[in-house]
Amino acid sequence: MKILKKILLGLLFLVIILLVTGLFVSKDMIAEREVIINKPRHEVFDYVKLLKNQNEYSKWATMDPAMKKEFRGTDGTVGFVYAWDSEKSDVGKGEQEIKKITEDDRVDFELRFIKPFASTAQAYMTTDSIAGNQTKVKWGFGGKMAYPFNIMKLFMDPEKAVGDDFSTGLGRLKTILEKQ
């Protein structure tokens, strides 16, 4: 009985240490990646501002071919919503809404995750002319990890995980657009 009590006290102490540590761990989560696409800025922007096109290049859209998808509004305009619902926990349920469009420059999205954890994040895609027919595309994401979930940042790097997924998607986007 004394051993069990010591184990429980040890576990309680460990949980308290983690919770206190979580108070000092940043809640911010930011990721951004970029790619150069050999196409004019206007063509690239016209493609990336359409949320339905993310089904062709986004890593997340391809993780569950059986996920349910719903579209509300006019794609490529402020207020358009792309919603998804998957039985796979790494895909979950949520929606993405176009919040602002600066023509040929930037699209701002709001991501609302419902399952497995409720949270909201801001995302964006920008296009920038490099030279002639070259366009730099940036895909970025920013959000907050709620306490005490921010403790996970001590054991994994969410910026790297999301950033790697952006890199995969941007590579696919480059391939698709340069074939057109």
C-alpha positions as CSV (number, residue, x, y, z in Angstrom):
1,M,0.0,0.0,0.0
2,K,2.9,2.4,0.8
3,I,4.4,1.7,-2.7
4,L,1.1,2.5,-4.4
5,K,0.9,5.7,-2.3
6,K,4.4,6.7,-3.3
7,I,3.7,6.0,-7.0
8,L,0.5,8.1,-6.9
9,L,2.3,11.0,-5.1
10,G,5.1,10.8,-7.7
11,L,2.6,10.9,-10.5
12,L,0.7,13.8,-8.9
13,F,4.0,15.7,-8.5
14,L,4.9,15.1,-12.2
15,V,1.5,16.4,-13.3
16,I,1.9,19.5,-11.1
17,I,5.4,20.1,-12.6
18,L,4.0,19.8,-16.1
19,L,1.1,22.1,-15.4
20,V,3.3,24.7,-13.9
21,T,5.8,24.4,-16.7
22,G,2.9,24.9,-19.2
23,L,2.3,28.3,-17.7
24,F,5.7,29.4,-19.1
25,V,5.5,27.6,-22.5
26,S,4.5,29.8,-25.4
27,K,0.9,29.3,-26.7
28,D,1.7,30.7,-30.1
29,M,2.0,28.4,-33.1
30,I,3.3,29.9,-36.3
31,A,4.4,28.2,-39.5
32,E,5.2,29.5,-43.0
33,R,6.7,28.0,-46.1
34,E,7.3,29.2,-49.6
35,V,8.0,28.0,-53.1
36,I,8.8,29.6,-56.5
37,I,6.4,28.7,-59.3
38,N,7.3,29.3,-62.9
39,K,4.0,31.0,-63.8
40,P,2.8,34.6,-63.8
41,R,1.5,36.0,-60.5
42,H,-2.1,36.5,-61.8
43,E,-2.4,32.8,-63.0
44,V,-1.0,31.5,-59.7
45,F,-3.3,33.8,-57.6
46,D,-6.4,32.9,-59.6
47,Y,-5.7,29.2,-58.8
48,V,-4.8,29.5,-55.0
49,K,-7.7,31.8,-54.2
50,L,-10.1,29.0,-54.9
51,L,-10.5,26.8,-51.8
52,K,-11.7,23.9,-53.9
53,N,-8.3,23.7,-55.6
54,Q,-6.7,22.8,-52.2
55,N,-8.2,19.4,-52.8
56,E,-5.6,19.0,-55.5
57,Y,-2.5,20.0,-53.6
58,S,-3.1,20.2,-49.8
59,K,-1.7,17.3,-47.9
60,W,-4.6,17.4,-45.4
61,A,-7.2,17.2,-48.2
62,T,-5.7,13.9,-49.4
63,M,-5.3,12.2,-46.0
64,D,-8.8,10.8,-46.1
65,P,-10.3,10.3,-49.6
66,A,-13.6,9.2,-47.9
67,M,-14.0,12.4,-45.8
68,K,-17.2,14.3,-46.3
69,K,-16.8,17.8,-47.9
70,E,-19.3,20.6,-48.0
71,F,-18.9,23.9,-49.9
72,R,-21.0,27.0,-49.0
73,G,-21.0,30.2,-51.1
74,T,-19.1,31.3,-54.2
75,D,-15.5,29.9,-54.2
76,G,-12.9,32.6,-54.5
77,T,-14.9,35.2,-52.7
78,V,-15.1,36.4,-49.1
79,G,-17.4,34.3,-47.1
80,F,-16.9,31.0,-49.0
81,V,-16.7,28.1,-46.6
82,Y,-15.1,24.7,-47.2
83,A,-16.1,22.2,-44.5
84,W,-14.8,18.7,-43.9
85,D,-15.7,15.8,-41.7
86,S,-13.5,12.7,-41.4
87,E,-13.6,9.6,-39.2
88,K,-9.8,9.8,-39.1
89,S,-8.6,11.6,-36.0
90,D,-5.6,13.1,-37.7
91,V,-8.0,14.8,-40.2
92,G,-11.0,15.5,-37.9
93,K,-13.8,17.9,-38.5
94,G,-13.7,21.6,-39.2
95,E,-14.1,24.3,-41.8
96,Q,-12.1,27.0,-43.6
97,E,-13.6,30.3,-44.6
98,I,-12.2,33.0,-46.9
99,K,-12.1,36.1,-44.7
100,K,-10.3,38.6,-47.0
101,I,-8.9,38.8,-50.5
102,T,-6.4,41.3,-51.8
103,E,-6.5,40.6,-55.5
104,D,-3.3,39.1,-57.0
105,D,-1.6,39.4,-53.6
106,R,-3.1,37.6,-50.6
107,V,-6.0,35.4,-49.4
108,D,-6.7,35.2,-45.7
109,F,-8.6,32.2,-44.2
110,E,-10.0,31.4,-40.9
111,L,-9.7,27.7,-39.9
112,R,-12.1,26.4,-37.3
113,F,-11.3,23.0,-36.0
114,I,-14.1,21.2,-34.3
115,K,-12.7,17.6,-33.8
116,P,-10.6,16.2,-32.3
117,F,-9.9,19.5,-30.5
118,A,-11.8,22.8,-30.9
119,S,-9.6,25.7,-31.9
120,T,-9.4,28.5,-34.4
121,A,-6.4,29.7,-36.4
122,Q,-5.6,32.2,-39.1
123,A,-4.0,31.1,-42.4
124,Y,-3.0,32.9,-45.5
125,M,-1.5,32.5,-49.0
126,T,0.4,35.2,-50.7
127,T,1.8,35.6,-54.2
128,D,4.6,37.9,-55.1
129,S,6.1,38.5,-58.6
130,I,9.8,37.5,-58.7
131,A,10.8,38.1,-62.3
132,G,8.8,37.7,-65.5
133,N,6.9,34.5,-65.2
134,Q,8.1,33.5,-61.7
135,T,5.9,33.8,-58.6
136,K,6.8,33.3,-55.0
137,V,3.9,31.7,-53.0
138,K,3.9,31.7,-49.2
139,W,1.5,29.6,-47.2
140,G,1.3,30.5,-43.5
141,F,-0.6,29.7,-40.4
142,G,-0.9,31.2,-37.0
143,G,-2.8,30.2,-34.0
144,K,-2.7,29.6,-30.3
145,M,-2.4,26.3,-28.4
146,A,-4.7,26.4,-25.4
147,Y,-3.2,25.7,-21.9
148,P,-2.5,23.0,-20.9
149,F,-2.2,21.6,-24.5
150,N,0.7,23.9,-25.1
151,I,2.8,21.5,-23.0
152,M,2.9,19.3,-26.1
153,K,5.3,21.8,-27.6
154,L,7.9,20.5,-25.2
155,F,7.7,17.1,-26.8
156,M,7.0,17.9,-30.4
157,D,7.5,20.8,-32.8
158,P,4.1,21.7,-34.3
159,E,5.7,24.4,-36.4
160,K,7.8,21.8,-38.1
161,A,4.9,19.4,-38.5
162,V,2.6,22.0,-40.1
163,G,5.5,23.6,-42.0
164,D,6.4,20.2,-43.5
165,D,2.8,19.7,-44.6
166,F,2.8,23.2,-46.2
167,S,6.0,22.2,-48.0
168,T,4.4,19.1,-49.4
169,G,1.3,21.0,-50.5
170,L,3.4,23.8,-52.1
171,G,5.5,21.2,-54.0
172,R,2.2,19.7,-55.4
173,L,0.9,23.2,-56.2
174,K,4.1,23.9,-58.2
175,T,3.8,20.6,-60.1
176,I,0.2,21.2,-60.9
177,L,0.6,24.8,-62.1
178,E,3.8,24.3,-64.0
179,K,2.1,21.5,-66.0
180,Q,-0.7,23.8,-67.1
